[in-house]
Amino acid sequence: MSERVPRAEVVVDLDAIAANTAVLRGRVGRPLMAVVKADGYGHGLVPAARATLAGGADQLGVAVLEEALALRAAGITAPVLAWLHTPGSDYAAALAADVEVSVNTERALAEVVGAARATGRPARLHLCADTGLSREGAGPADWPGLVAAAARAQEDGDLAVVGLWSHLAYADAPTHPTIGAQVRVFEEAVGIARGAGLTDARLHLANSAATVALPGTWFDMVRPGIAVYGLDPLGGDAADHGLRPAMTVRARAALTKRVPAGVGVSYGHTYSPDRETTLVLVPVGYADGVPRAGGNRAPVLAAGARRTIAGRVCMDQFVLDVGDDEVRPGDEVVLWGPGDAGEPTAQDWADAVDTIHYELVTRVGGRFTRRYTGTAGAV
């Protein structure tokens, strides 16, 4: 029997993730925290984490505790920071698994201290300052109180403050005036923490865009996410930064048919060919993370040429108009990839549907099969 060919698959190049990590680590010349939240930005939490570590990452970063605990359950022992928590989070489980946690309120700090006392395991803590994103982090009015409380807890032996950090709002626009303003606020926050005795904490501010474009934000450690997966955080060509996209998304044609000019294609008949043509049915849709907004806009590669999706993207499928070119059921259709063979990139899709490639790679999945190539981090 012949080998079964997947109907649709997301192919992840682990060697590319490792190489991208190595490029970024070499660029900054200091510790690097590889961010593997959101299932490794859609590339797979555990395989992506192992690949970044193989590429020289010093630490891993995730958003929620469940992600950190999944890494530990997979046998990954590298330092891990989790930073997004709600009241009542299971800090005891985090401390038992040697997971570093971040807080931005005295309330959350008290919960961490309670968990440390209950488990007898001092926490390794990061404090997050809001320097102008108005999202996560303690603002200037609350920062001194948080720092003072953390310093007291450190003196009591309940925790060690090992990190001070913040997040940039406009790093993807490297000349934006908010960057300098945020750096100044961050340095002021660090000064308050240092004055309170938190002298051993590592400073980290730079996300992917700052890692490739803003050396003045690198401090003690950088914290790239999307860049380790080979996508340009500035919205350009990743190769300009020595990076290679690690994800290829492809499917097999399910059906082809000849139709006359003027037929309506897909829901709402938003597309009609102006001549007799061949239509190709591709068996993936918005239930699999293919944006519905891609109808009549998004590019794919089929039969050696780029095509635009014809009509609306449906829940399970979309249609291509390939003219008189020969496409057979089972032939490959590539939604996006590195671009080596002329296929669109995730950036091309982002431009077409007016979003960012972060959203595309993290949302694609559904009924796609995920397959890995390369050996970086393999066990």
C-alpha positions in Angstrom: 0.0 0.0 0.0 1.2 3.5 -0.8 1.9 5.9 2.1 -1.1 7.9 3.1 -0.8 11.6 2.1 -2.2 14.1 4.6 -5.2 16.1 3.4 -3.7 19.2 4.9 -0.6 19.8 7.0 1.4 22.4 8.8 5.1 21.5 8.4 7.5 23.0 10.9 11.3 23.1 10.3 12.9 22.7 13.7 16.3 23.4 12.3 15.1 26.8 11.1 13.9 27.6 14.7 17.2 26.6 16.1 19.2 28.6 13.5 17.0 31.7 14.0 17.6 31.5 17.7 21.3 31.2 17.2 21.3 34.2 14.9 19.5 36.3 17.4 21.6 35.1 20.3 24.8 35.9 18.4 23.4 39.3 17.4 22.8 40.5 21.0 25.7 38.8 22.7 23.8 38.3 26.0 21.2 35.9 27.4 18.1 35.2 25.4 14.6 34.2 26.6 12.8 32.4 23.7 9.1 33.0 24.0 7.1 29.8 23.2 3.7 30.8 24.4 0.5 30.2 22.3 1.7 26.7 21.4 5.0 28.0 20.3 3.3 30.6 18.1 1.4 27.8 16.4 4.6 25.7 15.8 4.2 23.4 18.7 5.0 24.2 22.3 7.4 21.4 23.3 9.2 20.9 19.9 9.6 24.6 19.5 11.0 25.0 23.0 13.5 22.2 22.5 14.6 23.7 19.1 15.2 27.1 20.6 17.2 25.6 23.4 19.3 23.7 20.8 19.9 27.0 19.1 21.3 28.6 22.3 18.3 30.0 24.2 19.1 30.5 27.8 15.5 30.6 29.1 12.0 30.1 27.9 9.0 32.4 28.3 5.3 31.6 28.3 2.2 33.5 29.1 0.3 31.2 31.4 1.2 28.6 34.0 -0.4 25.8 32.1 2.2 26.3 29.3 5.1 26.3 31.8 3.8 23.1 33.5 3.4 21.4 30.1 7.1 22.1 29.4 8.1 20.6 32.7 5.8 17.6 32.1 7.7 17.1 28.8 11.0 16.9 30.7 12.3 20.4 29.8 14.4 21.6 32.7 15.6 25.0 31.4 14.5 28.1 33.3 10.9 29.1 32.4 9.1 32.3 33.1 5.3 32.6 33.1 3.8 36.1 33.4 0.0 36.2 32.9 -2.0 35.2 35.9 -5.5 35.7 37.4 -6.4 35.7 41.1 -6.3 32.2 42.5 -3.6 31.0 40.1 -1.9 27.8 41.2 1.4 29.3 42.3 2.2 26.3 44.5 2.3 24.1 41.4 4.5 26.6 39.7 7.0 26.7 42.6 7.0 22.9 42.9 7.9 22.7 39.2 10.6 25.4 39.6 8.8 27.9 37.3 9.6 31.5 37.6 6.6 33.8 37.9 5.9 37.5 37.3 3.6 39.7 39.3 2.4 43.3 38.8 0.3 43.9 41.9 0.7 43.5 45.7 -2.3 41.2 45.7 -0.6 38.8 43.3 2.6 39.1 45.3 0.8 38.1 48.4 -0.5 35.0 46.7 3.0 34.0 45.6 4.3 34.6 49.1 1.5 32.4 50.5 2.4 29.6 48.0 6.0 29.9 49.0 5.3 29.5 52.6 2.9 26.6 52.0 5.3 24.7 49.9 8.5 25.7 51.6 9.9 26.6 48.2 11.0 30.3 47.8 9.7 31.8 44.5 11.9 33.1 41.8 10.1 36.3 40.9 10.0 38.9 38.2 8.3 42.3 38.7 6.6 43.8 35.6 6.4 47.6 35.3 3.9 49.4 33.0 6.1 51.9 31.2 3.5 53.1 28.7 1.7 50.1 27.1 -1.1 50.5 29.6 -1.6 46.7 29.6 0.3 44.4 31.9 2.5 45.9 34.6 2.4 48.1 37.7 2.0 51.8 36.9 4.2 54.5 38.4 1.8 55.1 41.2 1.8 51.4 42.3 5.4 50.5 41.5 7.0 51.8 44.7 4.6 49.8 46.9 5.1 46.6 44.9 8.8 47.0 45.0 8.8 47.6 48.7 6.6 44.6 49.4 8.8 42.4 47.2 11.9 43.6 49.0 10.4 42.7 52.4 9.4 39.3 51.1 12.9 38.7 49.8 14.4 39.7 53.2 12.0 37.2 54.8 13.3 34.4 52.5 10.0 33.9 50.7 11.3 34.8 47.3 14.2 36.1 45.2 13.5 38.9 42.8 15.4 37.7 39.7 13.9 39.9 37.0 12.6 43.4 36.3 10.8 43.8 33.0 8.4 45.7 30.8 7.0 45.6 27.3 7.3 48.0 24.4 4.3 49.4 22.5 6.0 50.6 19.3 9.1 48.5 18.9 8.0 47.6 15.3 8.3 51.3 14.5 12.0 51.8 15.7 12.0 55.6 15.4 8.7 56.1 17.3 9.1 58.6 20.2 7.4 56.3 22.7 10.4 54.0 22.6 12.7 56.5 24.2 10.0 57.5 26.7 9.4 53.9 27.7 13.1 53.2 28.2 13.3 56.3 30.5 10.3 55.1 32.5 11.8 51.6 32.7 15.1 53.0 34.0 13.3 55.1 36.6 11.5 52.0 37.7 14.7 50.0 37.9 16.3 52.8 40.0 13.5 52.5 42.5 13.9 48.7 42.7 17.7 49.0 43.0 17.2 51.6 45.8 15.0 49.1 47.6 17.7 46.5 47.6 16.6 44.4 44.5 20.1 44.5 43.1 20.4 41.1 41.6 17.4 41.2 39.2 18.1 40.8 35.5 16.6 43.5 33.3 14.6 42.6 30.1 12.6 44.8 27.9 13.3 43.9 24.2 10.8 41.8 22.3 11.5 40.5 18.8 11.3 43.9 17.0 13.6 45.5 19.6 15.9 42.5 19.4 16.5 43.1 15.7 16.4 46.9 15.7 16.9 48.6 19.0 20.2 47.8 20.8 19.5 50.4 23.4 16.7 48.2 24.8 18.7 45.0 25.2 19.7 45.5 28.8 20.6 42.2 30.5 18.5 39.9 28.4 16.3 39.9 25.3 12.9 38.3 24.9 12.1 37.5 21.2 9.1 35.5 20.2 8.0 35.7 16.5 11.6 36.2 15.3 12.7 32.8 16.5 10.1 31.3 14.2 11.7 33.2 11.3 9.2 36.0 10.7 10.2 39.7 10.5 8.7 41.6 13.5 9.0 44.8 11.4 6.8 43.4 8.6 9.5 43.1 6.0 11.7 40.3 4.7 13.0 38.0 7.4 16.1 37.2 5.4 17.2 40.8 6.0 17.8 39.7 9.6 19.3 36.3 8.7 16.0 34.6 9.7 14.1 31.8 7.9 10.4 31.1 8.3 9.9 27.7 10.0 6.3 27.1 9.0 4.8 25.8 5.7 1.0 25.4 5.4 -0.3 23.2 2.6 -3.2 21.1 1.5 -4.2 18.7 -1.2 -6.7 19.5 -3.9 -9.9 17.6 -3.3 -11.7 18.2 -6.6 -11.3 19.9 -9.9 -14.0 20.8 -12.4 -14.5 22.7 -15.7 -17.1 25.4 -15.5 -18.4 28.0 -18.0 -18.0 31.7 -17.9 -20.2 33.6 -15.5 -20.9 30.9 -12.9 -21.1 32.0 -9.3 -18.4 30.6 -7.0 -18.8 29.8 -3.3 -21.2 31.5 -0.9 -22.8 34.7 -2.1 -21.3 34.4 -5.6 -18.7 37.1 -4.9 -16.6 35.7 -7.7 -17.5 34.7 -11.2 -14.9 33.7 -14.0 -15.1 35.7 -17.2 -14.3 32.6 -19.3 -14.5 28.9 -19.2 -12.0 27.8 -16.6 -11.0 25.1 -14.1 -11.9 25.4 -10.5 -10.0 23.6 -7.7 -11.5 22.8 -4.3 -9.1 23.1 -1.4 -10.3 21.3 1.7 -9.4 23.7 4.5 -11.3 26.8 5.7 -11.9 29.1 8.6 -12.5 26.2 11.0 -8.9 25.3 10.4 -7.7 28.9 11.0 -7.7 30.1 7.3 -9.0 33.6 7.6 -12.4 34.1 6.1 -11.2 37.6 5.1 -8.9 35.8 2.5 -11.7 35.4 0.1 -10.9 37.1 -3.3 -7.7 38.5 -1.6 -5.3 35.9 -0.2 -2.6 34.2 -2.4 -1.7 30.5 -2.7 0.7 28.5 -4.9 -0.9 25.9 -7.2 0.5 24.3 -10.3 3.6 26.4 -10.1 1.8 29.7 -10.1 0.4 32.1 -7.5 -3.4 32.2 -7.5 -5.9 34.3 -5.5 -8.7 32.6 -3.6 -11.8 32.7 -5.7 -14.9 33.7 -3.7 -15.5 33.3 0.0 -13.5 31.1 2.3 -15.9 28.6 3.8 -15.8 26.7 7.1 -14.1 23.7 5.6 -12.9 24.7 2.1 -12.1 27.4 -0.5 -11.9 27.5 -4.3 -9.2 28.5 -6.7 -9.6 29.5 -10.4 -6.6 28.0 -12.3 -7.7 28.8 -15.8 -6.5 26.2 -18.3 -3.6 25.0 -16.1 -3.7 21.4 -15.2 -4.4 20.6 -11.6 -5.5 17.1 -10.4 -7.1 16.0 -7.2 -4.3 15.3 -4.7 -2.0 18.0 -6.1 -0.4 20.3 -3.6 -1.6 23.8 -2.8 0.7 25.9 -0.6 -0.9 28.6 1.4 2.3 30.0 2.9 5.9 29.0 3.6 9.4 30.4 3.4 8.9 31.6 -0.2 11.7 29.4 -1.7 9.6 27.9 -4.4 7.6 31.0 -5.1 4.9 30.3 -2.6 3.4 33.2 -0.6 4.8 33.9 2.8 2.9 34.5 6.0 3.7 38.2 5.5 2.1 38.1 2.1 -1.1 36.7 3.7 -1.0 39.3 6.4 -0.7 42.1 3.8 -3.6 40.6 1.8 -6.0 40.2 4.7 -5.0 43.3 6.7 -3.6 41.6 9.8 -0.2 40.5 11.1 1.6 37.3 10.6 1.5 36.6 14.4 -2.2 36.1 14.1 -2.0 33.8 11.1 0.6 31.4 12.4 -1.0 31.2 15.9 -4.5 30.6 14.6 -3.8 28.0 11.9 -4.5 24.5 13.0 -8.0 23.0 13.3 -7.8 19.8 11.3 -4.4 20.3 9.8 -1.9 17.6 10.6 1.3 19.0 12.1 4.6 17.5 11.0 8.2 18.3 11.9 11.3 18.3 9.8 14.9 18.7 11.0 16.5 17.3 14.1 17.1 20.3 16.4 16.0 19.5 19.9 14.7 16.0 18.9 14.6 13.4 21.6 
